[in-house]
Amino acid sequence: MRIKLLATLMALFAIVGILVFGKLTVVTTIPPLGYMVSTIGGSAVDVSVLEKPGDNPHNFNLTPQQALFISKSEVFVDLGLEEDAWIGDRVRSINPSLKVIDATKDLSQFLIGEPGAYNPHVWLDVKLYEMMAINVYSALVKFDPADQAIFSNNFSKFILSLDQLNDRIVKDLEPIKGKPFIAQHPAWDYFARAYGLGTEYSLENDAGQSIGPKDYQAIIEAMKKYNIKSIIGDPVTSSKLANQLASQTGSKIVEINPIFNFNYFDLMNAIVKGFLEALK
């Protein structure tokens, strides 16, 4: 009885704290979105990110602490794509009154894949990430107009920094422009398109299943033809097929995680460094 009473009091104190400080409570699905909301919202928001850096999105589960935060949150931000639809359904079942921000709203013409099965790694194109930031900024102003000055100031600085980041990535990747590459997951379509890389040969199909023998042999032939010596691997999920290919072809695995870091600028800089190492 005392434990239940203590838990109830803690939840009440948390809610009272929110009312006192007037922060908009926001829950997001992935680190790139969490960083975006935190940067634009600044002191006017309290943000919780469900998937932490290093989590495996394929076996992710909500914790009791996350469920508690969701229950007292006001806004939910997600990609609005099928990949994380199950998380959105779970979040809304906990708190049906949540206001929802679809970060990829009106971006379908820029998405890769087919409706209902778009590639979810949209944030790997900095210019698309900027478009998502516009959606998030507009919604935050709508939901919390009293803090528009904070949002506007932070948003302007954020967009300027993103423009500079994008220009730097374009320059840094110039030496490997047009080069094809082998990847464990088909995660790099947006990155390759945005920065002029060559064909992405993936060891998994869009559904996350390992490719068959025919496609596997085609990758071996591509590695010979283009003198590809590295495989873009994933440090979170191991791949027997990637290890087999590396052993068979004498290539090395360069591990690059498209979502490992909360700070978006650190994330993108690390990805650029990894690709330069893999495709040099």
C-alpha positions as a LaTeX table, in Angstrom:
\begin{tabular}{lrrr}
\hline
Residue & $x$ (\AA) & $y$ (\AA) & $z$ (\AA) \\
\hline
Met1 & 0.00 & 0.00 & 0.00 \\
Arg2 & 2.79 & 2.42 & 0.95 \\
Ile3 & 4.64 & 1.63 & $-2.31$ \\
Lys4 & 1.54 & 2.40 & $-4.39$ \\
Leu5 & 0.98 & 5.64 & $-2.46$ \\
Leu6 & 4.62 & 6.68 & $-2.99$ \\
Ala7 & 4.38 & 5.99 & $-6.72$ \\
Thr8 & 1.19 & 8.05 & $-6.95$ \\
Leu9 & 2.77 & 10.96 & $-5.08$ \\
Met10 & 5.85 & 10.88 & $-7.31$ \\
Ala11 & 3.67 & 11.04 & $-10.41$ \\
Leu12 & 1.69 & 13.95 & $-8.94$ \\
Phe13 & 4.88 & 15.84 & $-8.05$ \\
Ala14 & 6.14 & 15.35 & $-11.60$ \\
Ile15 & 2.91 & 16.75 & $-13.03$ \\
Val16 & 2.95 & 19.68 & $-10.60$ \\
Gly17 & 6.55 & 20.39 & $-11.65$ \\
Ile18 & 5.47 & 20.54 & $-15.26$ \\
Leu19 & 2.70 & 22.99 & $-14.42$ \\
Val20 & 5.01 & 25.19 & $-12.36$ \\
Phe21 & 7.75 & 25.45 & $-14.93$ \\
Gly22 & 5.35 & 25.54 & $-17.89$ \\
Lys23 & 7.38 & 23.22 & $-20.10$ \\
Leu24 & 5.80 & 21.38 & $-22.97$ \\
Thr25 & 6.32 & 17.67 & $-22.35$ \\
Val26 & 7.30 & 15.83 & $-25.53$ \\
Val27 & 8.05 & 12.18 & $-26.24$ \\
Thr28 & 9.85 & 11.14 & $-29.44$ \\
Thr29 & 10.78 & 7.82 & $-30.99$ \\
Ile30 & 14.42 & 8.13 & $-32.09$ \\
Pro31 & 17.52 & 10.20 & $-31.16$ \\
Pro32 & 17.58 & 12.38 & $-34.32$ \\
Leu33 & 14.03 & 13.52 & $-33.58$ \\
Gly34 & 14.79 & 13.95 & $-29.88$ \\
Tyr35 & 17.77 & 16.15 & $-30.69$ \\
Met36 & 15.69 & 18.18 & $-33.11$ \\
Val37 & 12.90 & 18.82 & $-30.59$ \\
Ser38 & 15.38 & 19.59 & $-27.79$ \\
Thr39 & 17.30 & 22.05 & $-29.97$ \\
Ile40 & 14.24 & 23.90 & $-31.29$ \\
Gly41 & 12.30 & 23.73 & $-28.02$ \\
Gly42 & 15.19 & 24.65 & $-25.76$ \\
Ser43 & 14.12 & 25.70 & $-22.27$ \\
Ala44 & 10.44 & 25.49 & $-23.20$ \\
Val45 & 10.30 & 21.71 & $-23.63$ \\
Asp46 & 10.99 & 18.57 & $-21.64$ \\
Val47 & 11.85 & 15.76 & $-24.05$ \\
Ser48 & 12.09 & 11.99 & $-23.61$ \\
Val49 & 13.47 & 9.76 & $-26.39$ \\
Leu50 & 12.13 & 6.20 & $-26.41$ \\
Glu51 & 14.92 & 4.54 & $-28.43$ \\
Lys52 & 18.30 & 5.31 & $-26.92$ \\
Pro53 & 21.59 & 5.34 & $-28.86$ \\
Gly54 & 22.72 & 1.72 & $-29.18$ \\
Asp55 & 19.23 & 0.21 & $-28.86$ \\
Asn56 & 18.28 & $-2.42$ & $-31.40$ \\
Pro57 & 15.07 & $-1.07$ & $-33.02$ \\
His58 & 14.05 & $-4.59$ & $-34.03$ \\
Asn59 & 13.59 & $-5.80$ & $-30.44$ \\
Phe60 & 12.82 & $-2.51$ & $-28.69$ \\
Asn61 & 10.34 & $-2.49$ & $-25.79$ \\
Leu62 & 8.99 & 0.36 & $-23.66$ \\
Thr63 & 10.16 & 0.49 & $-20.05$ \\
Pro64 & 7.81 & 1.26 & $-17.12$ \\
Gln65 & 9.57 & 4.63 & $-16.70$ \\
Gln66 & 8.92 & 5.49 & $-20.34$ \\
Ala67 & 5.28 & 4.48 & $-20.03$ \\
Leu68 & 4.96 & 6.83 & $-17.04$ \\
Phe69 & 6.46 & 9.75 & $-18.98$ \\
Ile70 & 4.16 & 9.02 & $-21.93$ \\
Ser71 & 1.14 & 9.02 & $-19.64$ \\
Lys72 & 1.85 & 12.62 & $-18.57$ \\
Ser73 & 3.19 & 13.95 & $-21.86$ \\
Glu74 & 1.39 & 16.41 & $-24.13$ \\
Val75 & 3.05 & 15.87 & $-27.52$ \\
Phe76 & 4.31 & 12.84 & $-29.45$ \\
Val77 & 6.80 & 13.26 & $-32.33$ \\
Asp78 & 7.56 & 10.41 & $-34.73$ \\
Leu79 & 8.58 & 9.88 & $-38.35$ \\
Gly80 & 5.02 & 9.16 & $-39.38$ \\
Leu81 & 6.19 & 6.14 & $-41.38$ \\
Glu82 & 5.24 & 2.49 & $-41.18$ \\
Glu83 & 8.60 & 1.49 & $-39.69$ \\
Asp84 & 7.74 & 2.96 & $-36.28$ \\
Ala85 & 3.94 & 2.74 & $-36.56$ \\
Trp86 & 3.77 & 0.06 & $-33.87$ \\
Ile87 & 5.55 & 2.37 & $-31.42$ \\
Gly88 & 3.07 & 5.14 & $-32.22$ \\
Asp89 & 0.15 & 2.78 & $-31.64$ \\
Arg90 & 1.60 & 1.71 & $-28.28$ \\
Val91 & 2.27 & 5.31 & $-27.22$ \\
Arg92 & $-1.25$ & 6.45 & $-28.13$ \\
Ser93 & $-2.79$ & 3.49 & $-26.32$ \\
Ile94 & $-1.09$ & 4.71 & $-23.14$ \\
Asn95 & $-2.09$ & 8.35 & $-23.67$ \\
Pro96 & $-4.89$ & 8.84 & $-26.26$ \\
Ser97 & $-4.93$ & 12.61 & $-25.65$ \\
Leu98 & $-1.41$ & 13.16 & $-27.03$ \\
Lys99 & $-1.01$ & 15.73 & $-29.79$ \\
Val100 & 0.93 & 14.11 & $-32.64$ \\
Ile101 & 3.64 & 15.68 & $-34.81$ \\
Asp102 & 4.35 & 13.77 & $-38.01$ \\
Ala103 & 7.92 & 14.84 & $-38.84$ \\
Thr104 & 7.73 & 13.68 & $-42.47$ \\
Lys105 & 4.37 & 15.33 & $-43.21$ \\
Asp106 & 4.13 & 16.41 & $-46.87$ \\
Leu107 & 7.54 & 14.90 & $-47.71$ \\
Ser108 & 6.28 & 11.87 & $-49.65$ \\
Gln109 & 7.70 & 13.16 & $-52.95$ \\
Phe110 & 11.18 & 13.02 & $-51.43$ \\
Leu111 & 10.87 & 9.61 & $-49.77$ \\
Ile112 & 12.49 & 6.46 & $-51.13$ \\
Gly113 & 10.38 & 3.35 & $-51.62$ \\
Glu114 & 6.68 & 2.76 & $-52.13$ \\
Pro115 & 3.73 & 4.16 & $-50.13$ \\
Gly116 & 3.29 & 1.96 & $-47.10$ \\
Ala117 & 6.90 & 0.78 & $-47.26$ \\
Tyr118 & 9.07 & 3.89 & $-47.39$ \\
Asn119 & 12.70 & 3.63 & $-46.31$ \\
Pro120 & 12.64 & 5.21 & $-42.82$ \\
His121 & 16.21 & 6.61 & $-42.66$ \\
Val122 & 15.13 & 10.08 & $-43.82$ \\
Trp123 & 17.36 & 11.98 & $-41.37$ \\
Leu124 & 20.51 & 10.84 & $-43.21$ \\
Asp125 & 19.87 & 13.54 & $-45.82$ \\
Val126 & 20.54 & 16.81 & $-43.98$ \\
Lys127 & 18.24 & 18.80 & $-46.30$ \\
Leu128 & 15.36 & 16.40 & $-45.58$ \\
Tyr129 & 16.18 & 16.68 & $-41.88$ \\
Glu130 & 15.76 & 20.44 & $-42.27$ \\
Met131 & 12.32 & 19.90 & $-43.82$ \\
Met132 & 11.40 & 17.71 & $-40.87$ \\
Ala133 & 12.60 & 20.48 & $-38.55$ \\
Ile134 & 10.22 & 22.92 & $-40.26$ \\
Asn135 & 7.31 & 20.55 & $-39.54$ \\
Val136 & 8.36 & 20.19 & $-35.91$ \\
Tyr137 & 8.87 & 23.94 & $-35.44$ \\
Ser138 & 5.47 & 24.78 & $-36.94$ \\
Ala139 & 3.72 & 22.26 & $-34.71$ \\
Leu140 & 5.50 & 23.41 & $-31.54$ \\
Val141 & 4.42 & 26.99 & $-32.23$ \\
Lys142 & 0.85 & 25.78 & $-32.78$ \\
Phe143 & 0.77 & 23.77 & $-29.56$ \\
Asp144 & 2.63 & 26.34 & $-27.44$ \\
Pro145 & 2.26 & 29.83 & $-28.98$ \\
Ala146 & 3.37 & 31.51 & $-25.74$ \\
Asp147 & 6.93 & 30.26 & $-26.34$ \\
Gln148 & 7.10 & 31.13 & $-30.05$ \\
Ala149 & 9.99 & 33.56 & $-29.48$ \\
Ile150 & 12.11 & 30.77 & $-28.00$ \\
Phe151 & 11.21 & 28.36 & $-30.78$ \\
Ser152 & 11.87 & 30.92 & $-33.54$ \\
Asn153 & 15.26 & 31.95 & $-32.22$ \\
Asn154 & 16.43 & 28.36 & $-31.75$ \\
Phe155 & 15.00 & 27.25 & $-35.09$ \\
Ser156 & 16.80 & 29.98 & $-37.04$ \\
Lys157 & 20.16 & 29.08 & $-35.50$ \\
Phe158 & 19.51 & 25.37 & $-36.00$ \\
Ile159 & 18.74 & 25.72 & $-39.72$ \\
Leu160 & 21.85 & 27.83 & $-40.25$ \\
Ser161 & 24.00 & 25.20 & $-38.53$ \\
Leu162 & 22.40 & 22.43 & $-40.59$ \\
Asp163 & 23.12 & 24.31 & $-43.81$ \\
Gln164 & 26.75 & 24.57 & $-42.79$ \\
Leu165 & 26.83 & 20.87 & $-41.89$ \\
Asn166 & 25.38 & 19.91 & $-45.27$ \\
Asp167 & 27.92 & 22.03 & $-47.15$ \\
Arg168 & 30.75 & 20.44 & $-45.18$ \\
Ile169 & 29.51 & 16.91 & $-45.87$ \\
Val170 & 29.28 & 17.63 & $-49.61$ \\
Lys171 & 32.87 & 18.87 & $-49.58$ \\
Asp172 & 34.23 & 16.06 & $-47.40$ \\
Leu173 & 32.64 & 13.30 & $-49.49$ \\
Glu174 & 33.83 & 14.66 & $-52.83$ \\
Pro175 & 36.78 & 12.17 & $-52.97$ \\
Ile176 & 34.39 & 9.18 & $-52.89$ \\
Lys177 & 31.61 & 10.62 & $-55.02$ \\
Gly178 & 30.13 & 8.02 & $-57.36$ \\
Lys179 & 31.70 & 5.04 & $-55.60$ \\
Pro180 & 29.42 & 2.01 & $-55.06$ \\
Phe181 & 29.41 & 0.30 & $-51.68$ \\
Ile182 & 28.28 & $-2.84$ & $-49.86$ \\
Ala183 & 26.03 & $-2.50$ & $-46.80$ \\
Gln184 & 24.71 & $-4.93$ & $-44.23$ \\
His185 & 21.35 & $-3.08$ & $-44.11$ \\
Pro186 & 19.67 & $-0.99$ & $-46.84$ \\
Ala187 & 19.95 & 2.03 & $-44.56$ \\
Trp188 & 21.95 & 4.41 & $-46.69$ \\
Asp189 & 19.72 & 5.21 & $-49.68$ \\
Tyr190 & 19.03 & 8.80 & $-48.60$ \\
Phe191 & 22.65 & 9.41 & $-47.67$ \\
Ala192 & 23.92 & 8.02 & $-50.98$ \\
Arg193 & 21.40 & 10.02 & $-53.02$ \\
Ala194 & 22.03 & 13.28 & $-51.17$ \\
Tyr195 & 25.81 & 13.14 & $-51.40$ \\
Gly196 & 26.37 & 11.54 & $-54.77$ \\
Leu197 & 27.60 & 8.09 & $-53.76$ \\
Gly198 & 27.28 & 5.14 & $-56.12$ \\
Thr199 & 25.00 & 2.10 & $-56.00$ \\
Glu200 & 24.25 & 0.60 & $-52.58$ \\
Tyr201 & 24.48 & $-3.21$ & $-52.65$ \\
Ser202 & 22.72 & $-4.52$ & $-49.56$ \\
Leu203 & 22.92 & $-7.92$ & $-47.90$ \\
Glu204 & 19.32 & $-7.51$ & $-46.77$ \\
Asn205 & 16.18 & $-6.62$ & $-48.69$ \\
Asp206 & 13.83 & $-3.81$ & $-47.70$ \\
Ala207 & 11.97 & $-6.16$ & $-45.36$ \\
Gly208 & 15.17 & $-6.85$ & $-43.41$ \\
Gln209 & 15.59 & $-10.39$ & $-44.72$ \\
Ser210 & 18.89 & $-11.79$ & $-45.97$ \\
Ile211 & 19.29 & $-11.84$ & $-49.75$ \\
Gly212 & 19.32 & $-15.10$ & $-51.69$ \\
Pro213 & 22.27 & $-16.88$ & $-53.36$ \\
Lys214 & 21.75 & $-15.15$ & $-56.73$ \\
Asp215 & 21.89 & $-11.65$ & $-55.25$ \\
Tyr216 & 24.77 & $-12.65$ & $-53.00$ \\
Gln217 & 26.79 & $-13.78$ & $-56.02$ \\
Ala218 & 25.95 & $-10.51$ & $-57.79$ \\
Ile219 & 27.46 & $-8.62$ & $-54.84$ \\
Ile220 & 30.65 & $-10.67$ & $-55.06$ \\
Glu221 & 30.88 & $-9.82$ & $-58.76$ \\
Ala222 & 30.31 & $-6.13$ & $-58.00$ \\
Met223 & 33.08 & $-6.20$ & $-55.40$ \\
Lys224 & 35.47 & $-7.61$ & $-58.00$ \\
Lys225 & 34.35 & $-5.21$ & $-60.72$ \\
Tyr226 & 34.58 & $-2.05$ & $-58.60$ \\
Asn227 & 37.43 & $-3.21$ & $-56.36$ \\
Ile228 & 35.33 & $-2.83$ & $-53.21$ \\
Lys229 & 37.36 & $-3.77$ & $-50.15$ \\
Ser230 & 34.96 & $-2.93$ & $-47.28$ \\
Ile231 & 31.46 & $-3.74$ & $-46.05$ \\
Ile232 & 29.37 & $-1.19$ & $-44.13$ \\
Gly233 & 28.35 & $-3.15$ & $-41.03$ \\
Asp234 & 26.18 & $-2.41$ & $-38.01$ \\
Pro235 & 27.70 & $-2.47$ & $-34.50$ \\
Val236 & 24.30 & $-3.16$ & $-32.90$ \\
Thr237 & 23.15 & $-6.20$ & $-34.90$ \\
Ser238 & 25.59 & $-8.87$ & $-36.03$ \\
Ser239 & 25.28 & $-10.43$ & $-39.48$ \\
Lys240 & 26.46 & $-13.93$ & $-40.39$ \\
Leu241 & 26.14 & $-13.02$ & $-44.05$ \\
Ala242 & 28.35 & $-9.92$ & $-43.68$ \\
Asn243 & 30.96 & $-11.96$ & $-41.82$ \\
Gln244 & 30.77 & $-14.68$ & $-44.47$ \\
Leu245 & 31.21 & $-12.15$ & $-47.29$ \\
Ala246 & 34.15 & $-10.50$ & $-45.54$ \\
Ser247 & 35.86 & $-13.85$ & $-45.05$ \\
Gln248 & 35.16 & $-15.02$ & $-48.59$ \\
Thr249 & 36.37 & $-11.83$ & $-50.30$ \\
Gly250 & 39.10 & $-10.75$ & $-47.87$ \\
Ser251 & 37.29 & $-7.48$ & $-47.24$ \\
Lys252 & 36.93 & $-5.70$ & $-43.90$ \\
Ile253 & 33.78 & $-4.65$ & $-42.07$ \\
Val254 & 33.53 & $-0.95$ & $-41.19$ \\
Glu255 & 30.80 & $-0.54$ & $-38.60$ \\
Ile256 & 28.62 & 2.54 & $-39.00$ \\
Asn257 & 25.35 & 2.95 & $-37.09$ \\
Pro258 & 22.85 & 5.38 & $-38.68$ \\
Ile259 & 21.24 & 6.23 & $-35.37$ \\
Phe260 & 23.83 & 5.69 & $-32.61$ \\
Asn261 & 24.32 & 9.23 & $-31.36$ \\
Phe262 & 21.85 & 11.69 & $-29.80$ \\
Asn263 & 23.73 & 14.73 & $-31.10$ \\
Tyr264 & 22.81 & 14.92 & $-34.80$ \\
Phe265 & 25.97 & 16.77 & $-35.79$ \\
Asp266 & 28.18 & 14.20 & $-34.06$ \\
Leu267 & 26.14 & 11.44 & $-35.71$ \\
Met268 & 26.56 & 12.79 & $-39.23$ \\
Asn269 & 30.24 & 13.61 & $-38.77$ \\
Ala270 & 30.89 & 10.05 & $-37.57$ \\
Ile271 & 28.98 & 8.62 & $-40.55$ \\
Val272 & 31.04 & 10.72 & $-42.98$ \\
Lys273 & 34.26 & 9.56 & $-41.30$ \\
Gly274 & 33.12 & 5.94 & $-41.55$ \\
Phe275 & 32.27 & 6.18 & $-45.24$ \\
Leu276 & 35.56 & 7.85 & $-46.04$ \\
Glu277 & 37.35 & 4.98 & $-44.32$ \\
Ala278 & 35.26 & 2.32 & $-46.07$ \\
Leu279 & 35.40 & 3.76 & $-49.58$ \\
Lys280 & 38.91 & 5.21 & $-49.68$ \\
\hline
\end{tabular}
